[in-house]
Amino acid sequence: MKKISPVSRSGRFAGGPAADVARFTQSISFDQRLWRHDILGSLVHADMLQKIGVLSRRERNAIVHGLKTIAREIEQGRFRWQAGFEDVHMNIEAALTRRVPAGAKLHTARSRNDQVALDLRLWLRDEIVLLLGETADLQRALVLLGEKNADVLIPGYTHLQRAQPVYLAHHLLAYVEMLERDCERLWDCRSRMNVCPLGSGALAGSTLPLDRACVARLLGFVDAGGRPQLSQNSMDAVSDRDFAVEFCAAAALLAVHFSRLAEDLILWTSAEFNFIKFADAYTTGSSLMPQKKNPDIAELARGKSGRVIGNLVALLTLLKGLPMTYNRDLQEDKERLFDTADTVRATTRLLAAMLRNMKANRAACAAAASDPALLATDLADYLVKKGMPFRPAHHVVGAVVALAEQIGKPLNRLTLAELQSADPVTGTKYFGRDALAVFDLKRAMARRNLTGAPGTKEVAKQLARWREQLS
């Protein structure tokens, strides 16, 4: 009997592909990282084939032993990947078939189309769990930095201009909230991808009595009640990459949040702000200027968001014109997906480590937060409490600010007479001797006690809530 090569070119072809074609079409250089999940899927597929009578128990046992041996060799770096076998699936199947004659039966009722759809779901399902854990660790790092500096005040900014005072911890907790939404999106994405496509074949299922529910249960494709989750349309199952797009979209937004955090940190570490100091291990120097200490890790976190966003756009562009069902274009999904997962996971870990080795410059923060102009809105609120409508109060305080600038005094150094003179019509009626008490920063922060506000008690409550939630 003529020996059949296990590569994808069947008896339909008189010869193999040209060398340049083989190089162009191979994916083993990047998809070999799916080997664990490919072997796992094959082990369960073998169990199912025995259950329906395609494999004997002896054949199944031989296949299982062969696959586990291959797995050990890959783990130990002794397995020889061959570009001639195109991808991870054919490399493993070819190695198995050389060692175990029954391995030739393993591909029964299975196509590389549903096989790769399975492997990607299994791989990404695991990646999301790891990323969720790393994101929670980044949240913990933010909370810890906030707790260490619970009494540190800084200006809050709008339009990158000083606006109102906030606790540094409150600013950091804003990112904890963002990351929590990212975790929810990732978990939601994982729940939708947790559907088993195996049994869909190339596109039209199989005439054999496959037990798809058994495979789904063994691979963990089950809902909260333990019920198997199976793809319901074979054509959709082999061509669906929605789960990859959804992950890349969630990851892109996560990367945008990293970029915004990095931008704040970069600004804060500049001499103009000087609010924080990075540890030397998370900075670099200049090849020319010996005094420089550059925030390269933060800058790279900001920069890498671009590639993650680009991967999402590339994946959407890849899919937009594909007809049903599987097309070789889909081979291009993996590098984009792998790069996104690798990039956001590495960035998450580095940001967490950097935050744990960061210190606040308390003196610089206090100097910036003591600017009495930050409490101009509090002065308007004072007038509102005295009975003035807010719009007129806003106008009057604007006149007070203009007067202070004109005479060269900070707001908290104005006299009562000067306050009242800013608006001769209403000033004497609404400004009392207690008006300047508005500029007591400690009392001003105590007054901000609404849920979600940056008040002293509220920030302490939020820190405690997150510490408990992330413990």
N, C-alpha and C positions, 0 to 999 in steps of 0.2 A: 504494500500500500504506500502511495506517495505521501511523504510527510508534509503536513500543512503547517506553515508558519503561523504563530498565534497573533501576528500583527493584523491590522484591520483590513488588509487587502486580501480578499477571498479568492476562490477559484475563478471568479469572474475576470481576473486580471492575468495577463500573460507574464508580467514581471513586476518588480518592485518600483517604487517611485525613484525619480532622479535624485541625486545627492542634494542638489540645492532645494528641491521640493521638500525632501525629508527635513532639512534644516529649518526651512521656513514654516513647516507645519507642526514641528515637535512642540510639546508643552511640558516635557518631563523636567526641563530646567527650572520650572517654577511650580508645577503642580505636584511634585514629589512630596511636598509638605502635607498633602492629604493622605499620606500612606496609612496612618493609624485608623482613620475613619473609613478608608477603602477596605482595609483588612477587617475591621469590625463589621461593616456591611456584608462582606463576603462570608464571615463566620456565621452570621445570622441567616443569610441566604442559604448556606449549606444545611443548617438545621432545618429550615423550612423544606428544602428539596428532599431531605430524608423523610420528613413527616408526610409528604405527599407521594412518596414511593419512587422518586426519580433517582435517589441515592440510597445504597444500602448503608447499614450502620457502619460496616467496615470502611466503605468509601468515604462516608462523612468523617469518620475518625481520622482517616489518612489526610484528608483535606485540612481538617482543623490543625492537626500536628504540623503539616507543611506550612500553613499560614502563620502559625505561631513561631515556627523556626525562622521564617522570613522576617517576621517582626523583630525578633531578637537580633538578627543580622543587621537590620536597618538601624536599630537603636545603638548597636556597637560600631556602626560605621563600616561594616564589612560587606554590605550589599552593593553590588555593582549595577548602577543604573545605566541603561543603554538607550541612547537616543533613537536607535532603530526601532524600538518598540513604542515610540511616540509619546506615551503618557504614563502616568502612575498606574493606571488600571492594567494596561497591557504588560508593563514591566513585571508587576506582581503576578499576573496570571501566567505569563510565560515562564517565570521562575518556578511557580507552583507546578505547572504542567510538566516541566523537565524532571521534577522530582517525584511527582505523584501522578500516575496515569489517570486516576479519577478526576484530576484537576480539569481535564478537558470537558467534564460535565458541569463545572461550576457556572459557566455562562448560560446555562439553560434558562430560558424565560427571562433573560436579563440583557439589556442593551447598555452600551456605555452612556447612552442618553439618560436613562433613569439612574444609572450608577453614579454619574457625576452630579446629577441633581441631588441625589442622596448624600454624597460625600460633602458637597458644599453646605448643605443644611446642617449636617452633623458637625462639621468644622466650625461654622459660624455660630452655631448654638453654644459651643464650648467657649469660643472667643468672647462672646457677649458676657457670659458668666464671669470670665476673668476680668474683662473691662469694667463690669459693674463693681467688682471688688476693688479694683484700682481707683475707680472714681470715688467710691466711698472713702478710701484712704486719703485721697486729695481733699475731700470735704473735711475729714478729721484734722488734716494739717491746717486748713483754714480756720477751723474752730479753735484749735490749740493756739494758733498765733493770735487770734482774737482774745482768748482767755488770758494769755500772757500780757496782753496790752489792753486789758478791759477798761482802764481809766484814761487811755490816750484819746484825745480829741484831735480831729483834723478838719479842715474845711471840706464840705461837700461842694461839688462843682456842677454847674450847668454851662454849656458852651465853653467848657474849660476855663470858666471864670468863677472866682470864689462866690458861693451862694449862701449856704447856711452851715452851721456846725453840726458835725456828726461824730460819733465814736468810730475809731478805726475798725473796731470789731463789727460795727453795723455795716460798714463798707464791705468788709470781708464776707460777712454773712449773706450779702446780696449774691455773691458768687456761689455760696453753698445752696441757695435757693435755685439758681440757674442749673447747677449740676444735678439737683434733685429732679428737675424736669427732664434733664437729659437721661437720667437713670430710668425714669418712668417710660420715656420713649423707647429706650433700648429694650426694656423688659416687655413692653407691648409688641415691639418688633419680633422679639424672640418667641412670643406666644403665637404669632401668626406664622412664623416659619416652621413651627413645630408640627409639621404635617409630613407624613411619609409618602414619597413619590414612587418608591420601589414597587415593581409590578406593573408599571406603565409601559415597559418595554421600550422599543424605539419610538413609538407614538400610539400604538393600538393595542396595548396590553398583551395578553397571551391566551392561547387556547388551553393551556394546562391549568389544572385546578389549584392555583396558588393560594396560599393562606396569607393574604396581605395583612390581616389583623394581627396574626401571630408575629410577623416581622415588625410591625409598628410597635407592638407592646415590648418586644425584646430590645428594640432600639430606643425606647423611651419616648416615642411619639404618642403621648397620651394626654388627655385633658386632666383637669383637677380631680375628676372622679375616676381616673384610671382607664377611661374608654379610649380605644385606639383612634388616632386622628389620621385619616387616609385622604389622599388627593382623590377628587371625585371626577376628574376628567383627564384621561391619559395624555391628550395633546397639550393641555395646559401644563400638566405636571412636568413634562420634559423640557418645555420651553420657558417656563416661569422663572424669572429672575427678579420678581418684585421684592422678594425678601432681601436680595443683595442691594437693590436700589434703596429700599427702606432703611437698611442698616447704614449705607453710605450717606443717606440724607441725615439720619440722626447723628452720625459721626461728624458730618460737616458742621452741624450746628454746635456740637460739642467742641469742635476745633475753633469755631468762631468765639465761643465763650472763653476758651483758653487764650485766644488772641487778645480779647478785651482785657482779661486779667493781666496778661503779659504787658500790655500797653500801660495799664495803671502802674504796674511795678517799675517799668522802665522810666516813666515820668517821675515816680516817687524817689527813685534812686539818683536822679540827676541832681547836680549842685543847686539848681534853681529851686527844687522842692526839698531834697535832702531829708525826706520823711523816713526812709528805710535804708538799711545796709545789707547787701548780699554777702554771704560767706565767700572767701576767696575761691573755694573749690567750684563755685558756680558762676565764675566770671573769668575773663581773659584779659590779657594786656595788649598793648599796641607794639607793633614791630618797630615803630619809629619814636612814639611819645612815651617815655618811661613812667609818666605819672598816671597813665590811663588805667581804669578798671572798668571794663566793658561788660554790660549785662547780656552776654551772648546767649545763655540758655533761654532767657526770657524772649530775646529777639528771635531765636529759632522757633520757639513755641508760637510766636506771632506769625513767623514766616511759613511754617509748615501748614498752617490753616489753608494756605493757597493751594497746596497740592491735594489736600483732602477734598476741598471744594471742586478742584479740577477732576478728581477721580469720579465724583458724583456726576458731573457734566459728561464725562467720557462714557460712563455706563449708560446714562440716559440716551446719549447720542447713538451708542452701539445698538440699543434696543429699538429705537424709534421706527425703523423701516423694515424690521424683520417679519417675514410671513410665518405662519405656522409651519412647522413646529420647531424641531431642532435645526439650527444652521451653524456651520462651523465658526461663524462670527462670534458665537458665544464663548469660544475658547478665550477671547480677549477679556472676558469678565474677571478672570481670576487675578491677574496682576493688579488690576485696579482695586479689587476687593481686598487682596492680601496687603497691599500697600496702605490702604486706609486703616485696616485693623492694626498693622504694625506701627503706623505713625501715631495714631491717637493713643495707643497703649503706652508707647515709649514716652510721649509727651506728658501723659497723666502721671507716670511714675517720676519723671524728672521734676515736674512742677511741685509735686508733693515733697520730694526731698529738698528742693530749693527753699520752699516755705518753712520747712522745719529748721533750716539753718539761716534764717533771716531775723534781723533785729530792727526794732523801731527806734528812730532817733527822737526820743521823747522831747528834748529841748526844742528841736526844729518844729515838731508837730504842735507843741504848746504855743510857740510864737506865732505860727500861722493861724491857729484856732482862736487866738485871743483878739484877732481883728474885730473891733466892735461893729464894723459894717455887716458882718455875718448875721447880726441880730436886728437888722433893719426891719425885717418882716415881723419880728416880735414886737417892735415898737408900733407897727401898724395894727397888730392884734390888740395891743394895749388900748389904742384909740377905739377899736371896735367894742371892746369890753366897756368903754366909757359911753358907748351909745352912738358912735359915728359909723355910718355905712362904710363898707370896706373900700369902695372905689374912691371916695373922698379921702379916706385914711391913707390909702396908697399914695394919693397925690400929695398929701401933707408931708408924709415921711420923705417922699422924693424931694420936696422943698427943703426939708431938714438936712438931707444928705448934701444937696447943692450948697446950702449955707455953710456946712462944716468944711466942705472942700474950699469954699471961697475964703474963709477966715483961717484955714490951715489947722483945724482942730479935729481930732478923732471924735466920733459921735458921742462916746461915753464921757467926753470932757466938756461938752456943751453945758452951759448954765441953763436953769429953768427959763430965764428970760430969753435966752437965745432960741431955745426950743419953741417958745410961744411966738417969737417974732417971725418964725419961718412962715406962719400963716396968720396974719393979724386978725382975720375975721373969726377964726375958730380956735386959734392956739390957746388963748387964755381960758376958754371954756373947757377944753378937753385935756390939756397937759397940766398935770398936778405935780406936786413935789415927789411923788413916787415914780414918776416917769423914767428917771435915770436908773432905777433899780432893775429895769428891763435888761440892762447890760451886764448883770451878774451872770456869768457863763454857767456856773454850777447850778444856779436856780433855773436858768433857762433850759438846761438839759433835763432837769427834774420835771419841768412842766410838760415835756413831750412824752406823755404816758399812754397815748393811743396804741392799740395793737398795730405792730409793724413800724412804729415810729422809732427814731433813734434816741429815745429817752434813756436815762440811767437805769431805771428798773426794768424797762422793756427789753433793752439790750441784754441785761443779765438774764432775764427770763428766756430769751431766744437762745442765748449761748447754752443755758442749761437744757433747753429742749433738744437742741441739736446734739449735745454731748450724749444725752440719753438715747436719742434715736440712732446714733451712729455707733453706740457702744457694742 
